[in-house]
């Protein structure tokens, strides 16, 4: 899968990398939808999927392309996902949690007094 980086609106292709990682499909993100369009003889293209090739030489080139795509995009992004701030809550979240906990403690005290 080859995805252009300058698609507008971005929501058109935003979900494609996630789907490709989930299904194990190698993908790359290239600069310019016009460059991608030249590949398919159109003015612009947001993404393309290679489904069929012609000869043995093309098969070898495709294997090289797949190896580079997996190394540069698929596996590298997966490795970096553990280092990101995913799962880290912000200050507003913690403030809301403290407020809820305080409210809960007050309710428990009122129940004990009755």
C-alpha positions as CSV (number, residue, x, y, z in Angstrom):
1,X,0.0,0.0,0.0
2,X,1.4,3.4,-1.0
3,X,-0.3,6.4,0.8
4,X,0.2,10.1,-0.1
5,X,0.9,12.4,2.8
6,X,-0.9,15.5,1.5
7,X,-4.5,14.2,1.1
8,X,-7.2,16.7,2.0
9,X,-9.3,15.9,4.0
10,X,-6.8,13.7,5.9
11,X,-9.6,11.5,7.2
12,X,-9.7,9.8,3.8
13,X,-6.5,8.0,4.5
14,X,-6.0,8.4,8.2
15,X,-7.2,4.9,9.1
16,X,-5.2,3.1,6.4
17,X,-1.9,2.7,8.3
18,X,-3.7,1.2,11.3
19,X,-5.6,-1.2,9.0
20,X,-2.4,-2.2,7.2
21,X,-0.6,-2.9,10.5
22,X,-3.6,-4.9,11.8
23,X,-3.8,-7.0,8.6
24,X,0.0,-7.3,8.2
25,X,0.1,-5.4,4.9
26,X,3.3,-3.4,4.2
27,X,2.7,0.3,3.6
28,X,4.7,3.4,2.9
29,X,3.8,7.1,3.1
30,X,5.2,9.2,0.2
31,X,5.5,12.9,-0.4
32,X,2.9,14.2,-2.8
33,X,-0.4,12.9,-4.1
34,X,0.6,14.3,-7.5
35,X,3.7,12.0,-7.6
36,X,1.5,9.1,-6.7
37,X,-1.0,10.1,-9.4
38,X,1.7,10.0,-12.1
39,X,2.2,6.3,-11.2
40,X,-1.4,5.5,-12.2
41,X,-1.7,8.1,-15.0
42,X,-4.0,10.3,-13.1
43,X,-3.7,13.9,-11.9
44,X,-3.8,12.9,-8.2
45,X,-4.1,9.7,-6.2
46,X,-4.5,9.4,-2.4
47,X,-3.3,5.8,-2.2
48,X,-2.6,2.8,-4.3
49,X,-2.5,-0.9,-3.6
50,X,-0.3,-3.2,-5.6
51,X,-2.3,-6.4,-6.3
52,X,-0.6,-7.9,-9.4
53,X,2.8,-7.9,-11.1
54,X,3.9,-9.0,-14.5
55,X,7.4,-10.6,-14.5
56,X,10.1,-12.1,-12.4
57,X,12.1,-8.9,-12.4
58,X,9.2,-7.0,-11.0
59,X,8.8,-9.7,-8.3
60,X,12.3,-9.1,-7.1
61,X,11.8,-5.3,-7.1
62,X,8.5,-5.8,-5.2
63,X,10.3,-7.9,-2.6
64,X,12.9,-5.2,-2.0
65,X,10.1,-2.6,-1.8
66,X,8.2,-4.8,0.8
67,X,11.3,-5.3,2.9
68,X,12.1,-1.6,3.0
69,X,8.4,-0.7,3.7
70,X,8.3,-3.2,6.7
71,X,11.6,-1.9,8.0
72,X,10.9,1.8,7.6
73,X,7.2,2.0,8.5
74,X,5.5,-1.0,9.8
75,X,8.0,-2.4,12.4
76,X,9.6,1.0,13.3
77,X,6.2,2.5,14.2
78,X,5.3,-0.5,16.2
79,X,8.6,-0.3,18.1
80,X,8.1,3.4,18.9
81,X,4.5,3.0,20.0
82,X,5.7,1.7,23.4
83,X,7.8,4.9,23.9
84,X,5.0,7.3,23.2
85,X,2.7,9.0,25.8
86,X,-0.2,6.7,25.0
87,X,-2.0,5.8,28.1
88,X,-0.7,8.8,30.1
89,X,-3.5,10.9,31.6
90,X,-3.3,14.6,31.8
91,X,-3.7,17.0,34.7
92,X,-7.4,17.6,34.0
93,X,-8.0,13.9,34.3
94,X,-6.2,13.6,37.6
95,X,-8.0,16.7,38.9
96,X,-11.4,15.1,38.0
97,X,-10.4,11.8,39.6
98,X,-9.4,13.6,42.9
99,X,-12.7,15.5,42.9
100,X,-14.7,12.3,42.4
101,X,-12.7,10.5,45.1
102,X,-13.4,13.4,47.5
103,X,-17.1,13.3,46.7
104,X,-17.2,9.6,47.3
105,X,-15.5,9.9,50.7
106,X,-18.0,12.6,51.8
107,X,-20.9,10.3,50.8
108,X,-19.4,7.4,52.7
109,X,-19.0,9.6,55.8
110,X,-22.6,10.7,55.6
111,X,-23.8,7.1,55.3
112,X,-21.7,6.1,58.4
113,X,-23.2,9.0,60.4
114,X,-26.8,7.9,59.7
